[in-house]
């Protein structure tokens, strides 16, 4: 018998450590050569580690969520072949196929690890010799409420705590009192929410941890300010419907490609918006190309796939790229380079967008733009005779958050006003 120590290899990207996001083995398991050991996550991707030998796992490095340094022992395997090497690959040496794995996002694992969260519930009190199991619970506060068995059963079926019902007479709760309680609740009065659930303890790991760290760093280092403007998108929505009605085999247009086109046409006038700030070096880089980050909600959390050179794409190309990147993020097939390198980010909650948002900047970028929900409201509209009339219009607020170290309030407001002009005169989006 011999032991083989598998050390975490150099996964690339110049990293010094990786996080354990999934264990595929446990102590005592037998693993085959090329069998899966663990999934390790870097800043942007997850890499699957495979065993170079067959044997029994006698030690693993830690729990899911632990961070392991490159070159540290990840798994120790007991092998039958005494000629096996006692040490696995360290930083880049050993079996090449250990690290030549398909790099995917945190969603990519087709066999995710079981959730280790446990429900924490207080156990029921154990019966004592002085209080048999069959005895009524005389210490329960609810026994102080007088009510017939039929009333108690009805209250239980309705999820009503009798202690919250005010009895009408003689201190006894009757069916009429339940009816009054229900009527009061239906008109906005208080009613118990029903049975609660046990506490749930969930370890923050993987993509969720990365999101938490990035958001905390952004708020800690960047002095945010936000600006919100209302836009009339009635004409824009009408144009979008016309384009969709004649799209043929092209993808269906949503509002996002139109907004991105407006942003890309406006950015050259305001280069400070399309920039990244290296606060350690004290350098701001203003980019000529617009590599647009597109915040997308996935089962693992918020991810930001990047539309490369968005300024060079037309509406249909943008729509196709948005669909492709969003699906890649959700399915876990997005490549590492598709999840990094953005120069400006757009975040949208669609119909859930609310009245206004104050999005958090995707550091080290200096601005993030958030369209909000479209609502219909009556508005005063000028007519051809110089008068005004009331008309139903479609309105949408646009929010922008900026890094005040780089972007002044006047610049942010002027940028949004320029975007607004394009949105409210949508024919300009199609003009050369």
Secondary structure, DSSP 8 states (H G I E B T S, - for coil): -EEEEEE----STT-SEEEEEEES--TT-EE-TT-EEEEEE-SS-EEEEE-SS-EEEEEE---TT-EEETTSEEEEEEES-TTS-SB---SS-S-GGGT----B-TT--SS------EEE-------BTTB-TTS--TT-GGGGSEE-HHHHHHHHHHT--GGGS--SBTTEE-HHHHHHHHHHHHTT----------EEE----HHHHHHHHHHHHHHHH--EEEEEEEEE-HHHHHHHHHHHHT-TTS----HHHHHHHHHHHHHTT-TTTSEEEETTTTEEEE-SS--EEEEEEETTEEEEEEETTGGG--HHHHHHHHHHHHHHHHHT---GGGGS--SEEE---GGG--S-------TTBSEEEEEEEEEEEEEEEE-TTS-EEEEEEEEEEEEEEEETTT--HHHHHHHHHHHHHHHHTTHHHH--
